[in-house]
């Protein structure tokens, strides 16, 4: 098979959501990418249900679906009878085993690559945040050091403006 993209990565990235502290894709959107009906995708999953433990796939609850619907363009008529299924990265990988069309295989490879890119971006951002935190700590220390220096300068200026009479040492002259 060719190593070319079926669709732009941005389309795939825009269909990845963060639900229950996991990156997931919804059944309807996966079905559209694979160019199959949502019911056909869900039937294939139901026939192979043992391949999809809860950490691979879960069904959204009413609250999650209500929150997500506001982010997704949904038609004003019609609708779903059942709450959608969400597939984690491992669940999407497992779909490749039960959907064997050329398009499904190519789309799955592309989705896996997008998940890898997202993970790498998160790692890069974490490293960047750690470096920024180090710089902040250094600046905080420098601020504290500058404060000490200015305090000493203020003390020296005060001493110069208000000198205390010093007791002379040495020979006294008797005039």
N, C-alpha and C positions, 0 to 999 in steps of 0.2 A: 504494500500500500504506500502511497505517496506520503511524504512528510510535509503536507501543506495544511494551512489552517482552513477549517470549514467555515468558521465565522470569526469576527474580530474578538480578541480577548476581552475587550471592554464589555461586550454583551454578556459574556460569561461572568465577569467580575460583578456586574450590576445585578446579577441574579443570586449572589451569595449573601446570605443574611446571617446575623449573629443572634442565635436563639438558644436559650439555656446554656449560655457560655460556650457555644459551639458554632463553628461556621457550617452552615447548611444550605442546601438547595431544595426547593419545593418540587413536589411531584409534577405539577402542571407545567412548570417552567422546564423541567428536565424532559418531559414528554414533547414539548415544543421543540427543544433542541434536537432530540432524537427523531423528530418528525413522526411521532406515533400519538395516538390519543391517550389522554390521561388514564382512561379506564383500561386501555390495553397495558399500559405501564404498571398500573396497580394490580391488574390480574396476574401479570407475570411475577410480580413481587409476592402476591398471595400464594401462587403455586410453589414458590421457593421461600416461604416465610422463615424457615429455619436458618437461612443464610443472612437474615437481617435482625440481629439482636438489637436491644434498645440503644446501644451506643453506635449503631450503624443507621438506624432509622427510628423515628418516633412520630406519633400523630400529634399535631398541635392541639392545644386546648382552646376553648372559646375565647379566653382573654388574649392569648398569644395571637390567634387569628384576627381578632378585632384590631389589635395594635398593628399588625402587619398589613392588614388591608388598606390602612391609610397611607402606607408607603408604596403599595403596588397599584398600578392602574388596573382596576377591575371594571367590567362592564356594568352598566346600570340596570340591565335586565338579566334574567337568568340567575345563575349562581350555582354554588356547590351544594350537594345534599349532605356530603360528609366533610369533616374537617380535613385539611390537607396533610399529607405526610411530608416530613422533612428528612432529607438524607444527608448524613455527615459525609466527610471525605471518604471514609471507609465504605459507607453505604453506596456512594456513587461508584467506587471501584468495584463493588460487588455487583452492581447493575451490569457491568460489562460482561459478566459471566452468564447472565440470563438474557441479555439482549444482544443478539449476534449479527445484526445487520452491519454492513460496511459503514454506514453513517454512524450508527451507535458506537462502534469501535473507535472511529475517528474522533467523534465528539467527546467520548470518554477520555481519550488520550489528551485532548486539548484541555478538558476540565481538570484533569490531574495536574497538568503543567501549570494551570492558573492557580490551583491550590498551593503548589510548591512556590510559585512566585509570591503569593500573598504571605506565606510563612516566612520566606526570606526577607520580605519587606518588614515584617514585624520584628524579626531578629535584628535587621539593620537599624530600625527605629529604636530598639531597646539599647543597642550599643551606643547609638547617638545620644540617647537620654542619659546613659551612664557617664559619657564624656562631658555632657553639659553639666551634670551634677558635680563632677570633679572640678570643673571650672568655677562653678558657683561656690564650692567650698573654699577654693583658693582665694576667690575674691572676698569671701567673708573673712578669711584669715588676714588678708591684706588690709581690709577695712579696720579690723581690730588693731593691727600693727600701726596703721596710720593714725588711729585715734590715740594710741599710746605716745607716738611721736609728737603729735600736736599738744597733748597734755604736758609733756616735758618742755616743749617750747614755750607754752603759756607760763609754766613755772619759772623758766629762765628769764622770760620777759618781766615777770612780776618781781623777781629778785633784783633785776637790773634797775627797775623803776623805783623800788623801795629798798635801797641798800641798808643793811644793818651796820651800825658803826662797829668797825673792827678794832680790836685791841692791838695797839702797835707793839711790835716786839723789836728788840734790839737796844741800842744805846739811847739813853735819854739825854737830851741836851738841857743844861741849866743856864738859861740866859737871864 
